[in-house]
Amino acid sequence: MTEAQDKRPLSGVNVVDFGQYIAGPAVAMILSDLGAKVIHIDPPGGPLWDSPVNAVLNRNKLTVRLDLKTAEGRADAHALIERADVVIENFRPGVLNRLGICFAELRAARPDLITLSLPGFASNDALRREWRAFEPIIASASGVFTDMGQNRVLMGINPSFSPLPLASSYGTMLGVASVVLALQSRERTGRGDGIEVPLSSAVLEGLSYNSIKIDDYPQRYKTLREKEVERRRANGLPMDLSYEALQEYLDPFYRTYECADGRKFYAVCPSHNAHAKRCLMAMGLYEEMVEAGLPTVADCYRPVGEWEGDASLGVYPLPAHWAARISARMKAVFLTRTSAEWERIFGEGGFPGAAHRSTQEWLHDEHANAAGLVLESHDGEFGMMKQPGPVAWLEDSAEAMLSPEPRRTVPVAEAIAALDATAQPMRAVKPHDGVGGWLDGVRVLDLTNVIAGPHSTSFLGRFGAEVIKLDPVSPNYDPWNTVVFGMSSARGKQSILVDLGKDEGRQVFQTLARSVDVIVMNAPDRQLAPLGLDEASLRALNPGVVFCQLDCFGGPRRGPRTDYLGYDDLIQACTGIMVRFGGGMATPEEHAHVGTIDVMCGFAAALGVAAALYRKARTGEGGRARTSLAALGNLVQIPFCYDYAGRAPFDEPSGREASGFGPLSKFFRAADGWIYVHTDASEFERLDDVEGLRGIAASPAPADFLARAIASDGAESWQTRLQAANIAAAVPDNLDNLRRSASRPADGQPGIDLGSYAFSVYESHPSGHRVTQLDPVAVRPTHATIRALAPAEKFGASTRAVMRSLGYSEGLIDALIDRGAIGVSWSNEYLPS
């Protein structure tokens, strides 16, 4: 199709991709899915990572092979860059400079150019910037593998390896979202930008719900697992729970059950005021539990000392005795039906649950393929392949993203001609008083809940967007879900409470909706129309508004499970993540980190918003951006999320016994702890020069030789020696230590100048607690301003201010509060005790 016919938002954008491995090529892949023309550059010997996933990462791209160590190769690279809007690389800081490609000089000559660098560690990280930063090295140094979730801690698996490329996946989404945000800003200012997204900083952003520290955290929010960890540590007891014993520490509405067909099923019904009740009613257990004395708490936002009983459906976590009683009955009932039957009952009944599947099963799943979450594409080397579908799309151009062109190696002249066909003249930089954020002047209405949606709009806020968060007067979720998660996802927002079920509340909403540029929602279509939140209703209110919709199972097309409700955990279950992490279908295990996929999906929603704003700036037509948790479940598994005839078995590292990717890329025990070493046979000669490793090159069993040698000295010593020899190695750090070493009193600054990691300590947090939180450090523009987000305010704290900004008088505001159309608080305490 021609550019004029192509409605994909990035049609006409030219990209040169120097990336290798995952993050750089994945950013360029997503840009190409959205319509950009991408030229991928490989070294003369081909990609540095020999993997079939290159067929996925380089789809829609033309590939050229250049030797940047030669004058001819550098000249060809510069000829391609001259025609580009965006240039991407993901090497260590300074590597591309030394090869004659200096991003700063390129932008000085062409101020409209956008460059993206994705180093392993930040260029201002004096300790680590020169490290060889492969995925497990970044993860190890960033605390990913240590204290990796309550399950692994209680089982005594520490450090705990995961094969998911979290750093590259988060870096990919932050990188691609920032590029498109910069593109839409360029339409207004004419100025490009130089962007750095360190993968170490990116993975910490992905773990921001794990790294927050709330002093004097109320006991009511601690799970049975958390309490057991504390008990064992306080009494010096070993962490030695078996997998089977661990299951009994899980909430009955947040755990795996076996079904009549032997397949496991994951139920996720905590926190919502209706889901657990619907679940028990569908299973025929609700009346039984009521008769047994299960209490109902009228208002779970009161302190627990004021409750009518010690538990209530929809409040997480349940106390131990009710958890045990309900779990026992649910286990028995689950055995009466197959997993497919339960999936249908949960989905059609409006409460979340999903059958466990392997990655291979997901790639061939009826819904995944019908919805376009998995697509088929022909590759010249592997033939017809199952590949992940798009991660974000605009509805009116989604179909064009489902038939990608196969990667193709071409001469430089053909690549230049392809860019010439869409190259645009250099833009003049418009005069400005000062450099602001990419989204200055953009007003966003946030109608989302839980993590993914709220995280997306908070992310937009760091670039200057004004975000107004609208929630119901009576909350649908318990405080664990709203307030605890909201302390991260509601940063930088104004909060207003409105009852959309009342005519006066709906009028307030409509007035607010007319005043914004962007509306973000996270729910399937069937939930939106009754509330007047469907596209037709909102478009009638505000014809020019940009919509963004997130859900769980949605794809570019409709599928059998499109309207089913769900959360991060269900996508982990049905896409194969839990089976992989647990080591098999019999022992599926939730991936350890809170919001593993949620946060990525939030960044994908921001990408969708940016793409729609960019197209609107260019053509006047915005559009409805979409993404889903399921789409991001593919990205986080991208090294093994593909299939084709003759593919090697799906036997990549998995389970509790996995300690790395292979005998020379794994955790080794040193004299005083652990160290991750990532090397291979090509580096034996270099290893032979390291003190303590002489003789390894001639050893008949180099992995055993390396293990014995490392055991003879301390981990820090080995890290220093190996990194000095340009061998990838890192001692596993943990989030507590990173937070202690990189924290400072909150100073209103984003922390980007402090290295790879930075935290702020809020002594006077609105919650009344001392709170330590990660700073917004992962996206680092050269020109645009990054805003340090204000702490999350109490829900409803800005109701009056927002109403006044809409022209309501104080008297009318008071009257609407009295009639329950709007509200100013859910509780007396910010974080109910």
C-alpha positions in Angstrom: 0.0 0.0 0.0 1.2 3.6 -0.6 1.8 6.0 2.2 -1.4 7.9 1.3 -3.4 4.7 1.7 -1.6 3.6 4.9 -3.5 4.9 7.9 -1.0 3.4 10.4 0.1 6.3 12.5 3.8 6.2 11.8 3.4 5.9 8.0 6.1 8.2 6.5 8.5 7.9 9.5 12.0 6.7 8.6 14.0 4.7 11.1 17.6 3.4 11.1 18.1 0.6 13.6 21.6 -0.3 14.7 20.2 -2.5 17.5 21.3 -6.0 18.4 19.8 -8.6 20.8 16.4 -7.6 22.0 15.7 -4.0 23.1 16.9 -2.0 20.1 15.5 -4.3 17.4 12.2 -4.6 19.4 11.7 -0.9 19.5 12.3 -0.7 15.8 9.9 -3.7 15.2 7.1 -1.9 17.1 7.7 1.3 15.1 7.6 -0.7 11.9 4.4 -2.5 13.0 2.9 1.0 13.4 3.9 1.9 9.9 7.4 3.3 10.0 10.0 2.4 7.3 12.9 0.7 9.1 16.4 -0.1 7.9 18.2 -2.5 10.2 22.0 -2.6 10.2 23.9 -5.8 11.0 27.7 -6.2 11.1 29.3 -8.1 8.2 29.0 -11.5 9.9 25.3 -11.0 10.6 23.4 -10.5 13.9 25.4 -10.8 17.1 22.7 -13.0 18.6 22.0 -16.1 16.5 18.4 -16.9 17.3 15.2 -17.6 15.3 13.6 -14.7 17.2 15.5 -12.3 14.8 12.8 -13.3 12.3 10.3 -11.7 14.6 12.4 -8.7 15.7 13.3 -7.8 12.1 9.9 -8.3 10.4 8.9 -5.4 8.2 12.6 -4.3 8.0 15.1 -4.1 5.2 18.5 -5.3 6.5 21.9 -4.1 5.3 25.3 -5.3 6.5 27.9 -2.7 7.1 31.4 -2.7 8.5 31.5 0.5 10.6 35.2 0.0 11.1 35.7 1.0 7.5 35.3 4.4 5.9 32.9 2.9 3.3 30.7 1.4 6.0 30.6 4.6 7.9 29.8 6.6 4.8 26.9 4.2 4.0 25.6 4.5 7.6 25.6 8.3 7.4 23.8 8.2 4.0 21.0 6.2 5.7 20.9 8.4 8.8 20.6 11.6 6.6 17.2 10.2 5.5 16.0 9.1 8.9 13.7 10.6 11.4 14.8 8.3 14.2 18.0 6.4 14.9 18.3 3.6 17.4 21.2 1.9 19.1 21.6 -0.3 22.3 25.3 -0.6 22.9 27.4 0.5 25.9 27.8 4.2 26.2 30.4 5.5 23.7 30.6 2.4 21.5 28.8 3.9 18.5 30.8 7.1 18.9 34.1 5.2 18.6 32.7 3.7 15.4 32.2 7.1 13.9 28.5 7.6 14.6 28.1 10.4 17.1 24.5 11.1 18.0 25.2 14.5 19.5 26.9 15.7 16.3 24.1 14.3 14.2 21.5 16.2 16.2 23.6 19.4 16.1 23.6 19.2 12.3 19.9 18.2 12.2 18.0 19.5 15.2 14.8 17.6 14.0 16.5 14.2 14.4 15.4 11.9 17.2 18.0 9.4 18.6 17.4 6.7 21.1 20.1 4.9 23.1 19.3 1.8 25.2 22.5 1.1 27.2 22.6 -1.6 29.9 23.5 1.0 32.5 23.2 4.7 32.5 25.9 6.8 30.8 26.3 8.7 34.1 26.6 5.5 36.2 30.3 5.7 37.0 30.4 2.2 38.5 28.6 0.2 35.9 28.5 2.1 32.6 31.4 0.1 31.1 30.1 -3.3 32.2 29.1 -5.9 29.6 25.4 -5.7 30.2 23.7 -8.8 29.0 20.2 -9.4 30.2 21.0 -11.5 33.3 23.8 -9.1 34.3 21.4 -6.2 34.4 18.8 -8.2 36.2 21.3 -9.4 38.8 22.6 -5.9 39.5 19.1 -4.4 39.6 17.7 -6.8 42.3 15.5 -8.8 40.0 16.9 -12.2 41.1 17.1 -11.6 44.9 14.2 -11.9 47.3 12.2 -12.7 44.2 8.7 -12.7 45.5 7.1 -14.4 48.6 6.8 -17.8 47.0 10.5 -18.2 46.2 11.6 -16.7 49.5 9.4 -19.2 51.4 10.8 -22.0 49.3 14.3 -20.9 50.1 15.3 -20.3 46.5 17.5 -17.2 46.7 18.8 -16.0 44.3 16.1 -17.1 42.0 16.6 -17.1 38.2 14.0 -16.1 35.7 14.4 -16.4 31.9 12.1 -13.6 31.1 14.0 -10.6 29.6 12.4 -8.1 31.9 15.0 -5.4 31.5 14.9 -5.5 27.7 11.0 -5.7 27.7 10.6 -2.7 29.9 13.3 -0.9 28.1 11.6 -1.6 24.8 8.3 -0.2 25.9 9.8 2.9 27.5 12.0 3.4 24.5 9.3 3.1 21.8 6.8 5.2 23.8 9.4 8.0 24.3 10.3 8.0 20.6 6.7 8.5 19.6 6.1 11.1 22.3 9.1 12.9 20.9 7.7 12.6 17.3 4.4 14.2 18.3 6.2 17.0 20.1 8.3 17.6 17.0 5.2 18.3 15.0 4.6 21.3 17.3 8.2 22.5 17.9 10.2 21.2 15.0 12.8 20.0 17.4 13.9 16.4 17.8 15.6 15.0 20.9 18.3 12.7 22.1 16.8 10.0 24.4 18.6 7.6 26.7 16.7 4.7 28.3 19.1 2.6 30.4 17.8 -0.9 30.7 18.8 -1.1 34.3 16.6 2.0 35.1 13.8 0.6 33.0 13.6 -2.7 34.9 13.5 -0.8 38.2 10.5 1.1 36.8 8.9 -2.2 36.0 9.5 -3.2 39.6 8.3 0.1 41.1 5.4 -1.7 42.9 7.9 -4.0 44.5 10.5 -1.4 45.5 8.1 1.1 47.3 8.6 1.2 51.1 5.8 2.3 53.3 6.9 2.7 56.9 4.4 1.4 59.5 2.6 -0.5 56.8 -0.8 -1.7 58.3 -1.0 -5.4 59.2 -4.3 -5.7 57.4 -2.7 -5.6 54.0 -0.1 -8.3 54.7 -0.8 -11.7 53.2 -0.4 -15.0 54.9 2.8 -15.5 53.0 4.2 -12.1 54.1 3.3 -13.0 57.7 5.0 -16.4 57.4 8.2 -14.8 56.0 8.3 -12.4 59.0 7.6 -15.2 61.5 10.4 -17.4 60.1 12.9 -14.6 60.0 12.0 -13.4 63.5 12.5 -16.9 64.9 15.5 -17.9 62.9 13.6 -20.7 61.0 14.6 -21.9 57.6 12.7 -21.0 54.4 11.9 -24.5 53.3 8.3 -24.7 52.3 7.5 -27.2 49.5 5.6 -26.1 46.5 2.6 -28.1 47.7 2.7 -26.6 51.2 3.0 -23.1 49.8 -0.3 -23.4 48.1 -2.1 -23.4 51.4 -0.7 -19.9 52.1 -2.5 -18.5 49.1 -5.8 -16.6 49.2 -8.7 -18.8 47.9 -9.5 -16.2 45.3 -5.9 -15.8 44.1 -4.6 -19.2 43.5 -4.4 -22.3 41.2 -6.9 -25.2 41.3 -7.0 -28.5 39.5 -9.9 -29.3 37.2 -11.6 -32.5 36.1 -9.4 -32.7 33.0 -6.2 -32.5 35.1 -5.4 -29.1 33.8 -4.8 -26.3 36.3 -6.9 -23.2 36.5 -6.0 -19.8 38.0 -8.7 -17.8 39.8 -8.1 -14.1 40.4 -11.1 -12.7 42.2 -9.8 -10.7 45.2 -10.3 -7.0 46.0 -13.4 -6.3 43.8 -16.7 -5.9 45.6 -18.5 -8.4 43.3 -16.0 -10.8 41.8 -15.6 -13.2 44.8 -19.3 -13.3 45.4 -20.0 -14.1 41.8 -17.4 -16.8 41.9 -18.9 -18.5 45.0 -22.4 -18.2 43.6 -21.4 -19.8 40.3 -19.7 -22.7 42.2 -22.8 -23.1 44.4 -20.8 -22.2 47.6 -22.1 -18.7 48.5 -25.1 -19.7 50.6 -23.0 -22.4 52.3 -20.4 -19.8 53.4 -23.0 -17.4 54.6 -24.6 -20.1 56.7 -21.1 -20.9 58.1 -20.9 -17.4 59.3 -18.9 -15.6 56.7 -19.3 -11.9 57.7 -20.0 -8.9 55.4 -18.3 -5.6 56.1 -20.4 -2.7 55.0 -17.4 -0.4 54.5 -14.0 -1.9 54.2 -12.4 1.6 54.2 -13.0 1.9 57.9 -10.2 0.8 60.3 -10.4 -3.0 60.9 -11.2 -2.4 64.6 -14.6 -1.0 63.5 -15.5 -3.9 61.2 -18.6 -6.1 61.8 -16.4 -9.2 61.5 -12.8 -10.3 60.7 -13.4 -10.8 57.0 -15.5 -9.9 54.0 -15.7 -11.1 50.4 -13.9 -8.6 48.1 -11.3 -7.7 50.7 -7.8 -9.0 50.3 -6.3 -10.9 52.0 -8.7 -13.2 53.9 -7.7 -14.4 57.4 -6.2 -17.9 57.6 -9.2 -19.7 58.9 -11.6 -18.4 56.2 -9.0 -18.8 53.5 -8.5 -22.5 54.5 -12.3 -23.2 54.7 -13.1 -21.6 51.3 -10.1 -23.0 49.5 -11.0 -26.6 50.6 -14.5 -26.3 49.2 -13.4 -24.6 46.0 -10.8 -27.3 45.4 -13.5 -29.9 45.5 -15.9 -28.0 43.2 -13.2 -27.3 40.6 -12.7 -31.0 40.2 -16.3 -31.4 38.9 -15.7 -29.5 35.6 -13.0 -29.2 33.0 -10.7 -26.2 32.8 -12.4 -25.1 29.5 -15.8 -25.2 31.2 -14.6 -23.2 34.1 -13.0 -20.7 31.8 -16.3 -20.2 30.1 -18.2 -19.9 33.4 -15.8 -17.3 34.8 -15.6 -15.3 31.5 -19.3 -15.2 30.8 -20.1 -14.7 34.5 -18.0 -11.5 34.7 -15.3 -12.6 37.2 -11.7 -13.3 36.3 -10.1 -16.7 35.8 -8.1 -18.6 33.2 -6.7 -22.0 32.4 -3.0 -22.5 32.6 -1.3 -23.0 29.2 2.2 -23.4 27.9 3.7 -20.9 25.6 3.4 -23.3 22.6 -0.3 -23.8 23.5 -0.9 -20.1 23.6 0.7 -19.6 20.2 -1.9 -22.0 18.8 -4.8 -20.9 21.0 -8.1 -20.2 19.2 -8.6 -16.8 20.9 -5.0 -15.7 20.5 -5.1 -16.3 16.8 -8.6 -15.1 16.1 -7.9 -11.8 18.0 -4.6 -11.1 16.3 -2.7 -11.5 19.5 -0.7 -14.1 17.6 -0.2 -13.8 13.8 1.3 -15.8 11.0 4.1 -14.5 8.9 6.3 -16.1 6.3 10.1 -15.9 6.9 12.6 -16.7 4.2 14.6 -19.0 6.6 11.9 -20.6 8.8 8.8 -20.6 6.5 5.4 -19.8 8.0 5.9 -18.7 11.6 3.6 -18.1 14.6 4.7 -14.7 15.9 3.5 -12.2 18.5 0.9 -9.7 17.2 1.2 -5.9 17.8 1.6 -4.5 21.3 -0.5 -1.4 20.6 -2.6 -0.3 17.7 -5.1 2.3 16.4 -8.4 0.5 15.7 -8.9 1.9 12.2 -5.5 0.7 11.0 -5.0 -2.5 13.1 -5.7 -4.8 10.2 -2.7 -3.5 8.3 -0.5 -4.6 11.2 -1.5 -8.3 11.0 0.3 -9.2 7.8 4.0 -8.1 8.3 6.5 -8.3 5.5 9.3 -10.8 6.1 12.8 -9.4 6.9 14.9 -9.0 3.8 18.6 -8.3 3.3 19.2 -5.7 0.6 22.1 -3.7 -0.9 22.7 -0.3 0.6 21.4 1.4 -2.6 18.1 -0.3 -2.2 17.8 0.7 1.4 18.6 4.3 0.5 16.0 4.3 -2.2 13.4 2.9 0.2 14.1 5.8 2.6 14.1 8.3 -0.2 10.5 7.3 -1.0 9.3 8.6 2.3 12.0 11.1 3.4 10.7 14.5 4.5 12.5 17.8 4.4 14.2 18.9 7.6 11.9 20.9 9.8 12.8 24.4 11.1 13.0 24.5 14.9 10.3 27.0 16.0 11.2 29.8 18.5 10.4 29.0 22.1 10.9 30.7 25.4 12.1 27.5 27.1 12.2 23.8 26.6 9.2 22.1 28.2 7.8 18.5 28.3 6.7 16.6 25.3 3.1 16.7 26.5 2.9 20.3 27.8 -0.6 21.5 27.4 -2.2 18.1 27.0 -5.1 17.3 29.3 -5.8 13.7 30.2 -8.9 12.2 31.8 -8.1 8.9 33.5 -11.0 6.5 34.0 -8.9 3.4 34.8 -8.3 1.2 37.8 -5.8 -1.3 39.3 -2.3 -0.9 37.8 -1.9 -0.9 34.0 -4.3 1.9 33.2 -3.4 4.2 36.1 0.3 3.6 35.5 0.0 4.7 31.8 -1.5 8.1 32.7 1.0 8.7 35.5 3.7 8.0 33.0 2.2 10.6 30.7 2.3 13.0 33.5 6.1 13.1 33.8 6.2 14.6 30.3 4.0 17.5 31.3 0.4 16.2 30.7 -2.2 17.3 33.2 -3.9 14.2 34.5 -7.3 14.1 36.2 -8.2 10.7 37.7 -11.9 10.1 38.0 -13.2 7.3 40.3 -16.7 6.4 41.6 -18.1 8.0 44.8 -18.3 4.5 46.3 -15.2 2.4 45.4 -15.5 -0.9 43.5 -12.2 -2.2 45.0 -10.7 -2.6 48.4 -8.0 -0.2 49.8 -5.2 -2.8 49.0 -6.0 -2.4 45.3 -6.8 1.3 45.2 -4.8 3.0 47.9 -1.7 0.8 48.1 -1.3 0.4 44.3 -2.3 4.1 43.9 0.6 5.3 46.0 2.6 4.5 42.8 0.1 4.8 40.0 -1.7 8.0 41.1 1.4 10.1 41.4 1.2 13.5 39.7 -2.6 13.4 39.3 -5.7 15.2 40.6 -8.4 13.0 42.0 -12.1 13.5 41.6 -14.9 11.2 42.7 -18.1 11.1 40.6 -21.1 8.8 40.6 -21.8 8.0 36.9 -25.0 6.3 38.0 -26.6 9.6 38.9 -27.8 12.1 36.3 -26.0 14.9 38.0 -22.8 12.9 38.2 -23.0 12.0 34.6 -23.4 15.7 33.7 -20.2 16.4 35.7 -18.4 13.7 33.8 -19.7 15.0 30.5 -18.5 18.5 31.3 -15.1 17.2 32.2 -14.9 14.9 29.2 -15.5 18.0 26.9 -12.5 19.7 28.5 -9.8 17.1 27.8 -7.6 16.0 24.9 -7.2 12.4 25.9 -9.5 9.8 27.6 -8.0 6.6 28.9 -10.2 3.6 30.0 -9.4 0.0 30.9 -12.4 -2.3 30.5 -13.8 -4.5 27.7 -16.4 -2.9 25.5 -19.4 -4.7 27.1 -18.7 -2.8 30.4 -18.4 0.7 28.8 -21.7 1.2 26.9 -24.0 1.1 30.0 -21.9 3.8 31.6 -22.0 6.0 28.5 -18.3 5.4 28.0 -18.4 3.7 24.6 -16.7 5.5 21.8 -19.9 6.8 20.1 -21.1 8.4 23.3 -17.7 10.0 24.1 -17.2 11.1 20.5 -20.5 12.9 20.6 -19.3 14.8 23.7 -15.8 15.6 22.4 -15.4 15.0 18.6 -11.6 15.6 18.7 -10.7 13.6 21.7 -8.1 10.8 21.5 -9.3 7.6 23.2 -7.1 4.9 24.6 -8.6 1.6 25.8 -6.8 -1.2 27.7 -8.2 -4.5 28.6 -7.0 -8.0 29.4 -7.6 -10.3 26.4 -8.3 -7.8 23.6 -6.5 -7.8 20.3 -6.7 -6.1 16.9 -9.7 -8.3 16.0 -12.4 -9.8 18.2 -11.9 -13.3 19.6 -13.9 -15.7 21.8 -12.5 -14.3 25.0 -12.2 -10.6 24.0 -14.8 -9.4 26.6 -13.6 -11.6 29.5 -12.3 -9.8 32.5 -8.8 -10.3 33.8 -5.6 -9.1 35.3 -1.9 -9.5 34.9 -1.9 -12.8 36.7 -4.4 -14.4 34.2 -2.2 -13.5 31.3 0.8 -15.0 33.1 -1.4 -18.2 33.4 -2.8 -18.4 29.9 0.3 -17.4 27.9 2.6 -19.8 29.5 4.6 -17.6 31.9 3.4 -19.4 35.0 4.0 -22.9 33.5 7.5 -21.8 32.5 8.3 -20.1 35.8 7.0 -23.0 37.8 8.7 -25.6 35.7 5.8 -27.5 34.2 2.0 -27.8 33.9 1.8 -29.7 37.2 3.5 -26.9 39.2 2.5 -23.5 37.6 3.8 -20.6 39.6 3.1 -16.9 39.5 6.0 -14.8 38.3 7.4 -13.2 41.4 7.0 -9.5 40.7 3.9 -7.4 41.3 2.7 -6.0 37.9 5.1 -8.0 35.7 2.9 -7.3 32.7 0.7 -4.5 34.1 3.5 -1.9 34.0 4.5 -2.9 30.5 0.9 -2.6 29.3 0.8 0.9 30.9 3.7 1.9 28.8 2.0 0.4 25.7 -1.1 2.5 26.4 1.1 5.6 26.6 2.6 4.5 23.2 -1.0 4.3 21.8 -1.8 7.7 23.1 1.4 9.2 21.6 0.7 7.5 18.2 -2.8 8.9 18.1 -1.6 12.4 19.1 1.1 12.2 16.4 -1.3 11.2 13.7 -3.8 13.9 14.8 -1.0 16.5 14.6 -0.1 15.5 11.1 -3.6 14.7 9.6 -6.2 16.1 12.0 -7.4 12.5 12.6 -6.6 11.0 16.0 -8.2 7.7 16.6 -8.8 5.1 19.2 -5.7 3.5 20.6 -5.8 0.0 22.0 -3.6 -2.4 23.9 -4.1 -5.3 26.2 -2.3 -7.3 28.9 -2.3 -10.3 26.5 -0.4 -8.4 23.9 2.3 -7.6 26.4 2.4 -11.2 27.7 3.9 -11.9 24.3 6.6 -9.3 24.5 7.9 -10.4 27.9 8.4 -13.9 26.4 9.7 -12.7 23.0 13.0 -14.8 23.0 10.8 -18.0 22.9 7.4 -16.8 21.8 7.3 -18.1 18.2 6.7 -21.4 16.5 7.2 -23.0 13.1 7.6 -26.4 11.5 10.9 -27.9 12.8 11.3 -25.5 15.7 13.5 -26.8 18.5 11.6 -28.0 21.5 10.2 -25.4 23.9 12.8 -26.4 26.5 14.3 -23.1 27.4 15.2 -22.7 31.1 12.3 -22.9 33.4 11.3 -23.9 36.9 12.7 -23.6 40.4 15.9 -25.5 39.6 17.0 -23.2 36.8 20.0 -21.2 37.7 20.8 -19.6 34.3 20.7 -20.1 30.6 23.4 -22.8 30.5 26.5 -24.2 32.1 28.5 -21.0 31.4 25.7 -18.5 31.9 24.3 -19.0 35.4 24.8 -18.3 39.1 28.0 -19.6 40.5 28.6 -19.9 44.2 31.6 -17.8 45.4 33.3 -18.1 48.8 31.0 -15.6 50.3 27.8 -15.7 48.2 26.7 -15.8 44.6 27.7 -14.2 41.3 26.1 -14.4 37.9 28.6 -15.0 35.1 27.6 -14.9 31.4 30.2 -16.2 29.0 30.8 -18.8 26.3 33.5 -20.8 24.5 34.5 -17.8 22.3 35.8 -16.0 25.5 37.9 -18.9 26.9 41.2 -17.2 25.8 40.1 -14.0 27.6 39.1 -16.0 30.6 42.5 -17.7 30.6 44.1 -14.3 31.3 42.1 -13.6 34.4 43.9 -14.2 37.7 42.6 -17.5 39.1 41.4 -18.8 35.8 44.6 -19.6 34.0 44.2 -23.1 32.4 40.5 -22.9 31.7 41.0 -22.7 27.9 42.7 -26.1 28.0 40.3 -27.7 30.5 38.2 -30.6 29.2 35.4 -29.3 31.5 35.5 -25.5 31.5 32.2 -25.1 33.4 33.4 -27.2 36.2 36.8 -25.4 36.2 35.0 -22.1 36.4 32.8 -23.3 39.3 35.8 -24.5 41.3 37.7 -21.3 40.7 34.9 -19.0 41.7 34.3 -20.9 44.9 37.8 -20.1 46.0 37.3 -16.3 46.4 34.7 -13.6 47.1 32.0 -12.6 44.7 32.9 -8.9 44.7 36.5 -9.8 43.8 35.4 -12.0 40.9 33.1 -9.3 39.7 35.9 -6.8 39.6 38.3 -9.1 37.8 35.8 -10.5 35.3 34.4 -7.1 34.3 37.9 -5.7 34.0 38.6 -8.5 31.5 35.4 -7.6 29.6 33.6 -10.7 30.9 29.9 -10.2 31.9 29.5 -10.8 35.6 27.5 -9.3 38.4 26.9 -10.0 42.1 23.1 -10.2 42.7 21.9 -7.1 44.5 18.5 -6.7 46.1 15.8 -4.0 46.1 16.2 -3.1 49.7 19.9 -2.4 49.3 19.4 -0.5 46.0 16.8 1.7 47.7 19.1 2.4 50.7 22.1 3.2 48.6 20.2 5.4 46.0 17.7 7.3 48.3 17.7 10.9 49.2 15.2 13.3 50.7 12.6 14.3 48.1 13.8 17.4 46.4 11.4 17.9 43.5 13.9 16.6 41.0 13.5 13.5 38.8 16.8 12.0 39.9 18.1 11.4 36.3 21.5 12.9 37.2 22.1 10.3 39.9 23.1 7.3 37.9 21.1 4.2 37.0 18.9 4.2 40.1 17.4 6.9 42.2 14.7 7.0 45.0 13.1 9.8 46.9 12.1 9.7 50.6 8.9 11.5 51.4 9.0 12.3 55.1 5.7 14.2 54.8 3.8 12.0 52.4 0.1 12.8 52.2 -0.6 9.3 53.6 1.0 10.3 56.9 3.5 7.5 56.5 7.2 7.9 55.6 7.3 6.6 52.0 10.3 5.8 49.8 9.6 5.6 46.0 11.5 5.1 42.8 12.1 8.3 40.8 11.1 8.7 37.1 14.6 8.0 35.9 14.3 5.6 32.9 13.5 8.1 30.1 16.3 10.7 29.8 15.8 13.3 27.0 18.5 15.8 26.1 16.1 18.7 25.6 12.6 17.9 27.0 11.8 18.3 30.6 11.0 15.4 32.9 8.7 16.3 35.7 9.2 14.9 39.2 5.8 13.6 40.0 4.1 14.8 43.2 3.1 12.1 45.7 -0.3 10.5 45.1 -3.0 12.5 46.9 -5.9 11.0 48.8 -8.7 9.9 46.5 -11.1 12.7 46.1 -8.7 15.4 47.3 -9.1 17.5 44.2 -12.8 17.1 43.6 -13.5 20.7 44.7 -10.6 22.1 42.7 -11.6 20.3 39.5 -15.2 21.2 39.9 -14.2 24.9 40.3 -12.1 24.7 37.2 -15.2 23.5 35.3 -17.1 26.6 36.4 -19.2 25.1 39.3 -19.9 27.4 42.2 -19.1 26.4 45.8 -22.8 26.2 46.6 -23.5 23.9 43.8 -20.5 21.8 44.6 -21.8 21.4 48.2 -25.2 20.4 47.0 -23.8 17.8 44.6 -21.7 16.4 47.5 -24.8 16.2 49.7 -26.8 14.4 47.0 -23.9 11.9 46.4 -23.3 12.9 42.8 -19.7 13.7 43.6 -17.5 12.9 46.6 -14.4 14.2 48.4 -13.2 11.1 50.2 -13.6 7.3 50.6 -12.3 7.2 54.2 -11.1 9.3 57.1 -7.6 7.8 56.8 -5.6 8.0 53.6 -4.5 4.4 54.1 -7.2 2.7 56.2 -5.6 1.0 59.2 
